[in-house]
Amino acid sequence: MRLKNLLFIFIIPLHLTYCSQAIPQFDGGNAMQYLKNQCEFGPRVPGSEASKKCLEYLESELTKSAGKVVKQQFQHFDKEKNINLLMTNLLAAFNPNVNQRIFLAAHWDSRPFADRDPNPLNRNKPVPGANDGASGVAVLLEIARNLGENAPEIGVDIILFDGEDYGREGHLEDYFLGSRFFAKSAANYRPRFGILLDMVGDAQLSVPIEGHSQEYLPHLVEKVWSTAESLGFTEFERRMGQYINDDHKMLIDKGIPCIDIIDFNYPDESHRYWHTLEDTPDKCSVESLHAVGTVILNVIYNEQLQ
């Protein structure tokens, strides 16, 4: 996170009718295990062996549940290192034959350098990325498992972006690489809406309303925050937070509606693990993952065909 010819070719215009179904139970324990599994590969820096192995893992997990999984690959030229990097977005479709769709997204890469670490000796080391990356993906993997077992009425796409956190401070054009590429190639993609999850595992979760989300999609913000309130999840706070540059803004700029659920609040600087070597699984909690996942599942299963 920074304060991402091929695209859903499998979406076929076809209206289907489903019986109303009970909303599945989100398992925060499962989500935490998905988070830890990602971190066990090591930092998922584009071009690394850990990235390659994690991609295989994520594709395997999504394939267990999704109607179709597609790897969307693209090249990024790193000017500083003078190398071309192959990066990969993962696109998974649930109810692929339903033309009315929503999407959920997160980034699966982790940052190549801990430039916010309090220890200068650590600032060129890669970030573990437990909260900043793995937490959003973990929630989506558990949601994918639920979607595979109990299909909702609406079509759902899960998109995992690569290269979100690749850039250096002051070079915004080198961030959000996967969502930039996706947005450019998504001319015919017309989802009802999208929800981005980023940094949603913090054990002291506090999610205000992100600025761009409220500005462009207030009705969707209302849908999500009202759902959280109805379920008693006080982690979703009815107050305005910051305007945050993130994958959702790359999509909004290309006409793809998306809001960002993100915790960029910290009780004090000693708990600010973002872009440091302290972004590890022990700073995340089952309860936080459960809160976010439960809200998103309720939004999905309450969305009906029109």
Sequence and secondary structure as in RCSB ss.txt:
>XXXX:A:sequence
MRLKNLLFIFIIPLHLTYCSQAIPQFDGGNAMQYLKNQCEFGPRVPGSEASKKCLEYLESELTKSAGKVVKQQFQ
HFDKEKNINLLMTNLLAAFNPNVNQRIFLAAHWDSRPFADRDPNPLNRNKPVPGANDGASGVAVLLEIARNLGEN
APEIGVDIILFDGEDYGREGHLEDYFLGSRFFAKSAANYRPRFGILLDMVGDAQLSVPIEGHSQEYLPHLVEKVW
STAESLGFTEFERRMGQYINDDHKMLIDKGIPCIDIIDFNYPDESHRYWHTLEDTPDKCSVESLHAVGTVILNVI
YNEQLQ
>XXXX:A:secstr
      S TT                 HHHHHHHHHHHHHT    TTSHHHHHHHHHHHHHHHTT SEEEEEEEE
EEETTTTEEEEEEEEEEEESTT SSEEEEEEE    S  TT SSGGGTTS    IIIIIHHHHHHHHHHHHHHHS
  SSEEEEEEESSTT   TT GGGS HHHHHHHHH TT   S EEEEES  BTT  EEE HHHHHH HHHHHHHH
HHHHHHT TTEEEEE     SHHHHHHTTT  EEEEE    SSGGG  TTSTT  GGGB HHHHHHHHHHHHHHH
HT    
